[in-house]
């Protein structure tokens, strides 16, 4: 009877230890995800700040849309293969 009780108590400690180990691993995973999310948040905040910057908007319009100012000329170079 004493051996059964001792085995039951030992199994409770083993199960509790396994659960604690799982929870610690989950905490570590969540902390890594939080760090990644914070880094992405900083990047998005920088992009949002740049989106309201007139110089950044002009640079993107020139790059993506090929816009030029009225007193400028656009040159397109075509390379032969």
Order of alpha helices (4+ residues) and beta strands (2+ residues): alpha-alpha
